[in-house]
Amino acid sequence: MKKILMVLAVGAAGLASAAESGKEGEGCAHDHAESAHGASVEVRASAARAVGLKTVRPEKRRMRTSVPLMGRLELAPDARWSAASPLAGRVSLKVRSLALVTAGETLFTVESPELRAKEAEIGVLERRIKVYRDLKRASADLEAQLVLRQAERAALLAGAEAQDGVVSVKAAQDGRVEALAVTDGAWVSSGTAVVEAVRPDRVRFVALVAASEAARMKDGQKVLCGTAVGALALGFGDASGLTPVYAVFDQGLTARPGERLRVECVTDERETPVAAVPTASVVRIGLEPTVFVRDEHQRDRFVAVKVALGLASGGWTEVTGLPEDEDLEVVREGAYELKIALSTQSGAAPAGHFHADGTFHEGAEE
């Protein structure tokens, strides 16, 4: 409601200044300053924050052969992993829930009476063998028993490190601890899961689409989410008539599991990409479709540029008539407020500027 009231106030200020534009020496009225493309509006940083103004760069998009998909990110099936105790014993936790861990970091230790007993047997055999060797007597039977006990100890540890009957279980990969299945000091059996963790970076996009839309897609097709590029994988539909569609992004995706996203499946890469802007960037001044672009020489000034519209899809609209500039920025949020700030009477749109309180005044700022 606060923003609505502010917008109305800006509109009233703009119309009032337009009505008084012919008067000299009153308020902030000045001669109109036309740019090469159209009228302009000056917006200081404080006023831009008040209006909620945001800009974005136009993109080259395949508007006719791209299918927009709305879905969410979820953890991939292989994102979860767990660490279990290799043998029975008392657990001592070394990490906390939600902690980030790296591969090779100790997660917990297990004090095992069975392991202590096995190590004691090995110690006795080693000492007896040493006596036999000192006496230069054969000890083949004892050495065979030692090899057997050492193999049994290795089987108990299942690759874990141990010293003096205490086993250290380390993380096999990076991750975040999702849950601790036991409490510190608890007694566990062999094979009991102690730490459950996830790889937050291993995510996949999933959306449900109509079977008719899924028929246009194929496994392996390119999927775009901003600048991130992924690959499509079709799931299996059911009686509902909907088909799950998945996409895996190798890199460049900054969203987290659970977030909703809009992505695009490119069904034909042979189509020539065209310039497009967010549909919210396009406003009509009179009957003319218009986009506000940031002035390259004065960044707090935005110029109204008339454009011709093409196909609209997935929240983007094809446009022609924008300046050819790779650094061009168009207003994505706040275009309507800028439109209000421009008077359209007599087919002319006078230039102006915003004050810090969010009110609009015609002409250049003094």
N, C-alpha and C positions, 0 to 999 in steps of 0.2 A: 504493500500500500504506500509506503514511503516513497518508493521509486516512481509509482504512478503519479503521486502528487508532484514530485520534482519535475517529471516530464511535462505535466500540464503547466507548471510554472515556466519552464523553458519555452514552451510553445507560446504562452501568453506574452512573454518578454519579446520573442522573435516577431510576433505579429505586431506588437506595439511599436517596436523600432522600425518595422517596415512602413507602418502608417506615417511615421514621422521622418522618413528618410529624406523628404524634400526640404526639411527645415535645417538651416545652418546654425551652428554654434550652440545647439541644444544637446545635452547629455553626451552620449558617445557616438552620435551620428557622424559619419565621415563619407567621403567619396567612395564609391564601390570600386573594389580592386578585382578585376576579372583575370583569371588565369588562362593558360593556353587551351585548357580543356573545358572549363566551366567555372561556375561560382565556387567560392571556397568558404570554409568555416574554420576559425582558429579556436583550438581547444587546449588550454594549459593543462599540465599534468594533474593538478588538483581537481580541475573540472572533469577531466577524463575519468578519474576514479569515481567521482560523484555520479557521472552518467553511466558508468560501467562499460566504457568503450574498450573494445578489443579488436585487434587486427590479425589478419592471416594472409599468407601468400597465395595467389591463385595457383592452381595445379593443372598439369596436363593429364587428362583423364579420358578413358575409353567409355564414353557415355552410353553407347548403343549396345555394347556387348559385355558390359559389367553388370553383375547381379548383386544388389546390396543384400547383406545378411546381418541380422541383428541377433546377437547371442551373448554369451558370457564366457569368461575364462574359467577353466577348472584344472585341477591338478591332473597331470597325465598318470596313467596307471602305474608307470614305473617310477613315479616321483617319491613314493613312500618306501622306507626301508627301516629295518629294526635290528637291534643288537641283542642277542640272547646269551644267557650264561652257558658256557660249554660243559659245566659240571655242577653238581649240587654244592651248596655252601651258603655263607652269609655275605650279603651284598653291602658294599660301601659305595654310594653314589658320588660321582665326581662332577656332574653337570646338573643344571637346573632346567625346569620346564621352560620352553621358548628360547633357550640359549642357542646361539649360533656355534656350531662345531666345525672343525676342519678335519680332513682325512688324517689319521694317525693320532688324533687327540684321544686321551684316555677318557672313556665314558663312565666306567665303574670297575671296581675290583671285587673279586670273590675269594673269600677265605674258605678253603676246602679241606676238611679232614681227610677225605679220600686221597687227595693229592699229596697231603703231608705224609700219609702212610706209604704211598707209593714211592715218594722221594726218600723216605727212611729206608725202605727195602733196597733201593738203588744204592744208597750210601753204604749200607752194610756189605753189599756185594762188591762194591768198588774197594772197600778196605780189605776184604778177604782176598780179592784178586791181587792187591798190592803185596800182601804178605806172601802169597804163593810165588809171585814174581821175584820178590826179594830172596826167597829160598831157592829160586830157579827150579820150581816144580811146575808141572803141567796143571792148568786150571781151565781146561776147555769147557767142562760142565758149568763152572761158575760164570764163565764169559758168555755162554749161551743163555744162562738165566738173566744176566745183566742186559743183554740185547733184547730179550723178551720184555723185561720190566721197562726199559727205556721206550720200547715201541708202545707199550700200554700207556705210559705217561703221555707220549705224543698224541695218542688217540684221545685221551681224556681232554687235552688242551685244545684240540682241533685248530691248531695254528696260533692260538693265543700265547702271549708271553706270561711267564710265571717265575716267581722267586720265593723260596721258603714257604711254599704252600699257598701263596696268594697269586691269583690270576688277574692280569690286567687286560680288560677288553677295550679295544680301541675302535674309533670310527673308521669304517672302510671308505667313506666318501664325505664330502661336505654336506651340510644340511642344517636344519633348525629342529631342535628337540620339540616334538609335538606333544608327547606325553611320557610320563614315567610310570611304568606298569606296576612297580613295587615301591614300597617305602624304604628309606635308608635303614639298613640293619636287618632287613627281612631275610628269612631263609628261603632259598629257591631251589627248585629241582633242576636237573640237567635239561637244557633246551628251553627254559622259561625265558620269554621275551622280557627284557628289563627296560630298554630305551626304544621308543618309537619316534622316528624323525621323518622329515620331508625335505625334498629339494624344491624350494619355492620357485626356482627358475625353470623347472620342468612343467610347463603348462601347455594346454591346448585349448583352442577355441571350439565351442560347440553351439550349433543353432539348429532349430527345427524348421524345415521348409516344406512347402507343399510338394507333392510328388511331381507335379507338372514343372516346378522350378528345378527340382533335383534332376529331371530328365535332361536339362540343358547343361549339366555339369558332368565332369569326368574326374576320376582320380588323378592327382598330380597337377591339376590346373593351378595357375598362380592365384594367390590370395593376397590382397593388399590391406594393410591397416596403417594409414599414414605412410611413413617411409619404410615400415617393416614389411618384408616379403615372406610369405609362407606357402605351403603346399596343401592342396585340398585332399580330403579323404572322405568318401561317401560311406555312411553307415547303412543300416538295414531298416527299411520302413515297416510299419505294422498296419493293423486295421484302421487306425486313426487317419490314415492318408498322409501322415507326416513322415518325413525322412530326416534322421539326424545327419548333420553335415559337420565334419571336423576340419580343423586347420592347425597345422603345427608350424610355428615360427622358430627358425634356428637362432635368430638374434634380432636385436633392434626393438623388441616389444618391451615396453616399460610398465605395462599394466600388471596388476596382481590378481591372484586367483579370487574369483567371486565378482570381479568387476564386469559390468556390461559393456560391450563394444559393438561398434558397427564396422564390418569389414566388407570388402568387395571381391567377388570372384570374377576373374577375367576369363570369359568363355572364348574369346577370339582375339589373340594378340596381333592379328593382322590389321585390326582397325587402327587408324591414325589417331593418336590422342589429340584432344582439343582443349583449349583454355576453358577452365571452369572455376567458379567461385561458389562459396556456400550460398544456398538459396536465401538465407536470412540477410545476406549482404545486398540483395537487390531490392530497391524501393522504387516507387513511381512518383516522380515529381511532375504533376500534371498527368499527361499520358505517356511520358517518356520513362522507360526503365533506366534506372540510374544506380551507379555504384560509387561510393566514396572511397578515394584512394589517398594515401598519405603523400603529401608534397615532398619530393626528394630533396628539395633545398631548405625547406622549413618544416621540420618534423611535427610541429604542433599545429600544422594547418592541413586540412583535408579538402580535397578537390572533388566536386561532383562531376562524374564522367558519364555521359550518355552511352548506353550499350545496346546491342541487339541480342535478344535471347534465343537460345536454342533448346535442346532437350534438357529436361530436368529429371534427375534420378538420384536416389540415395542421399538426399539432402544437399546435392550440388546441382548447379545450373550452368549450362554451356553459354558463354558470352563471347561476343566479338566487339572490338572497339576500344579495348583497354590499351594503354601505352605498352610498348614492347620494352620491358625492363625486368630483368631477372630478380631484382631486389624490390619489385613492386609489392606494396602492402595494401590490402583492401579492408574496409571496416566490416567485421563479422557481427559484432554486437555493439549496438549504439547507432546503427544507420538510421533508424526511425527518428531518434532524437536529433540527429543532424539534419534530417529532412525537415522537421518542424522548425529548426533554426533558420532555414532558408525560406524567404518569402517567394511565392510563385506568382505574385500578381503581375499583370502585364507581360507575362511570359518571361520575366527576368528574375534571376535569383541573386540578390545582393550578397556581397561577402560580409563576414562578421566574425565575432569571437565570443568565447565563453569567459565569464568571470569565475573566480574560485568558488563562489557560492552556487555554481551550476546555472546561473541565469545567462541568457544570450543577449549580446549587444551587436548592433550592426556596425560595419566598418572595421578598420584596423585598430588594434589596441594602441593607446597613446603611451 
